[in-house]
Amino acid sequence: MSVFIPFPAIDLRRGQVVRLRGGAPGSETVFSSDPADCARRWIEAGARWLHVVNLDGAFGEDDVANRAALSGIVKTAAELGAAVQFGGGLRTEEAVRAALEAGVQRAVLGTSAVENPDMLAGVLERWGPERIAAGVDARDGVVYVRGWRTGSGFDPLSVARRLQDAGVRWVLYTDIARDGLNQGLNLSVAQSLASGTALNVVASGGVRSLSEVEEARSAGLAGVIVGRALYTGQVDPQALFALETPAC
């Protein structure tokens, strides 16, 4: 079986762990004021990867508190033998370098992956395709950038194919309209990206049950990111992380 990774989401807003509704600023529910402790909780439940998002960076706001929180998460993950995947506002090569040199295992580029092919090529050449992922975040069939506020004019599959041609191996697909709303995973689009490319596709947005994650694994996806359903107890963390299938 191919690799499959269940990622617990740790979304950071002003240094706190939150979940937004549909990606809208100001819609956050705060779940923890201690991100490092939150990271420890998921790792001790069996997580081997954490998916961390700098929402303030994605929105172009001051992210000093989030960068401090990331440092604590990375330290905790290193102590407990887990890896950190991190994105949000990584729009320059310097920002990517800083994140990776700070201990992040994989950096996720969203806006820059879509809008700046030269930068994408540069970081892929320097760091390699296992340490760089691209985000394909869509609403109503259109990929959005800049904190999910600006439509790119492109559909998810065309963007994914372009990213593959650029050398990307890992793509995170998010259905913006479902993210944080507990409406169920958009498995059909995620599957279309996986079947229409050779990419490792990780799905995100709206997961509400363990069975959805099991279905995604059976469909050949490379992973699923789970947020609100973990924090509200709808998905049992130990059962979720037990679904991981490591690379051979």
C-alpha positions in Angstrom: 0.0 0.0 0.0 1.2 3.6 -0.7 2.1 6.0 2.0 -0.8 7.5 4.0 -0.4 10.1 6.7 -3.2 11.4 8.9 -2.2 15.0 9.9 -3.6 16.8 12.9 -4.1 20.5 12.1 -2.6 23.1 14.3 -3.8 26.5 12.9 -2.2 29.5 14.6 -3.9 32.9 15.0 -2.2 35.4 17.2 -0.3 32.6 18.9 -3.3 30.5 19.7 -4.6 27.3 18.2 -7.8 28.0 16.4 -10.2 26.7 13.7 -11.7 29.1 11.2 -15.0 28.6 9.3 -14.5 28.6 5.6 -11.2 30.4 6.0 -12.8 33.6 7.1 -10.8 35.9 9.3 -12.7 36.7 12.5 -14.6 33.4 12.5 -12.1 31.6 14.7 -12.9 29.3 17.6 -10.0 29.1 20.0 -9.1 25.6 21.1 -5.9 26.1 23.0 -3.6 29.0 24.1 -0.7 26.6 24.4 0.3 25.3 20.9 3.3 23.3 22.1 1.1 21.4 24.6 -1.4 20.8 21.8 1.4 19.4 19.6 2.4 17.1 22.5 -1.1 15.9 22.9 -1.4 14.7 19.3 2.1 13.2 19.2 1.5 11.3 22.4 -1.8 10.0 20.8 0.3 8.6 17.9 0.8 11.4 15.4 4.1 11.2 13.5 3.4 14.4 11.5 1.8 17.7 12.5 0.3 20.2 10.0 0.8 23.7 11.2 -0.6 26.8 9.5 0.4 30.4 10.2 -2.9 32.1 9.5 -1.6 35.6 10.3 1.1 35.1 7.8 -1.4 33.9 5.2 -3.5 37.0 5.8 -0.5 39.3 5.5 -0.7 40.3 9.2 1.9 40.6 12.0 2.9 37.0 12.8 5.5 37.4 15.6 3.3 35.4 18.0 2.8 32.6 15.5 6.5 32.3 14.8 7.2 32.0 18.5 4.5 29.4 18.7 6.0 27.5 15.8 9.3 27.4 17.6 7.7 25.7 20.6 5.9 23.2 18.4 9.1 22.3 16.5 11.0 21.8 19.7 8.2 19.6 21.1 8.0 17.5 17.9 11.8 17.1 17.8 11.8 15.9 21.4 9.1 13.3 20.7 10.3 12.2 17.3 7.6 13.7 15.1 7.8 15.9 12.0 6.3 19.3 11.2 4.7 20.4 8.0 4.2 24.2 7.9 2.6 26.7 5.7 1.0 30.1 5.6 2.6 33.3 4.2 5.7 31.5 2.8 6.0 33.9 -0.2 9.8 34.4 -0.5 12.7 32.0 -0.7 14.0 33.6 2.5 10.8 32.7 4.4 11.0 29.1 3.2 14.7 28.9 4.2 13.9 30.3 7.6 11.1 27.8 8.2 13.2 24.8 7.1 16.3 25.9 9.0 14.1 26.3 12.1 13.3 22.6 12.1 10.3 22.3 9.9 10.5 19.1 7.8 8.2 20.2 4.9 7.2 23.8 3.8 3.9 24.3 2.1 3.7 27.0 -0.5 0.3 28.3 -1.5 0.2 31.7 -3.2 3.8 31.5 -4.3 3.4 28.1 -5.8 0.6 29.4 -8.0 1.9 32.9 -8.8 5.7 32.6 -8.7 7.0 29.7 -10.7 10.6 31.0 -10.5 10.5 31.0 -6.7 9.0 27.5 -6.7 11.7 26.2 -9.0 14.4 27.8 -6.8 13.2 26.2 -3.5 12.7 22.8 -5.2 16.2 22.9 -6.5 17.7 23.9 -3.2 15.6 21.8 -0.8 14.2 18.9 -2.9 10.6 17.8 -3.5 10.3 15.9 -0.2 10.7 19.1 1.7 8.5 21.4 -0.4 4.8 20.9 -0.9 2.2 23.0 -2.7 -1.2 24.0 -1.6 -4.1 23.9 -4.0 -7.0 25.6 -2.2 -10.2 25.9 -4.1 -13.8 27.1 -3.9 -16.4 26.4 -6.5 -13.9 24.9 -8.8 -11.5 27.9 -8.7 -8.1 27.9 -6.9 -7.8 30.8 -4.5 -4.6 32.5 -3.2 -3.5 35.2 -0.7 -5.3 33.9 2.3 -8.1 32.4 0.2 -9.3 35.9 -0.8 -8.2 36.2 -4.4 -9.3 33.9 -7.2 -6.5 32.7 -9.5 -8.8 31.9 -12.5 -7.5 28.4 -12.7 -9.2 25.1 -11.8 -7.5 22.6 -9.3 -6.5 20.0 -11.8 -4.8 22.4 -14.2 -2.9 23.9 -11.3 -1.9 20.4 -10.0 -0.6 19.4 -13.4 1.4 22.5 -13.7 2.9 21.9 -10.2 3.8 18.4 -11.2 5.5 19.6 -14.3 7.5 22.0 -12.1 8.8 19.1 -10.0 6.4 19.1 -7.1 5.6 15.7 -5.6 3.3 16.7 -2.6 0.1 18.7 -3.0 -2.4 19.6 -0.3 -5.9 20.1 -1.7 -8.3 22.1 0.5 -12.0 22.6 -0.2 -12.3 26.2 1.2 -16.0 26.1 1.4 -15.9 23.1 3.7 -12.9 23.9 5.8 -13.7 24.1 9.5 -17.4 23.6 8.9 -17.7 19.8 9.6 -19.6 19.2 6.3 -17.6 16.2 5.1 -14.5 15.8 3.0 -14.6 16.6 -0.7 -13.2 13.3 -1.7 -14.2 13.4 -5.4 -12.0 16.4 -6.3 -9.1 15.1 -4.2 -9.4 11.8 -6.1 -9.5 13.6 -9.4 -6.2 15.2 -8.6 -4.6 11.9 -7.5 -5.9 10.1 -10.6 -5.1 12.9 -13.0 -1.5 13.3 -11.8 1.3 11.3 -10.2 1.3 13.6 -7.2 1.0 12.6 -3.5 -2.4 14.3 -2.7 -3.3 15.2 0.8 -6.9 16.2 1.3 -8.2 18.8 3.7 -11.4 20.6 4.6 -14.5 19.4 6.4 -13.5 16.0 7.8 -16.1 14.9 10.3 -15.6 11.1 10.8 -13.0 8.4 10.9 -14.8 6.6 8.1 -14.1 9.5 5.7 -10.4 9.2 6.5 -10.5 5.4 5.9 -12.3 6.0 2.6 -9.6 8.5 1.6 -6.9 6.0 2.4 -8.7 3.3 0.4 -9.0 5.7 -2.5 -5.2 6.1 -2.8 -4.7 9.5 -1.3 -1.4 10.2 0.5 -3.0 11.7 3.5 -5.8 13.7 5.2 -5.6 16.7 7.4 -8.1 16.7 10.3 -8.9 19.8 12.4 -12.1 20.6 14.0 -13.3 17.0 14.3 -10.2 16.2 16.4 -10.7 19.1 18.7 -14.3 18.5 19.3 -13.9 14.7 19.9 -15.8 13.5 16.8 -12.7 11.7 15.6 -10.7 9.6 18.1 -7.0 10.6 17.8 -5.5 7.2 18.5 -7.8 5.5 16.0 -6.9 8.2 13.4 -3.2 8.0 13.8 -3.3 4.2 13.7 -4.3 4.6 10.0 -0.9 5.8 9.0 0.8 3.6 6.4 4.6 4.5 6.3 6.6 4.6 3.2 8.3 1.3 2.3 
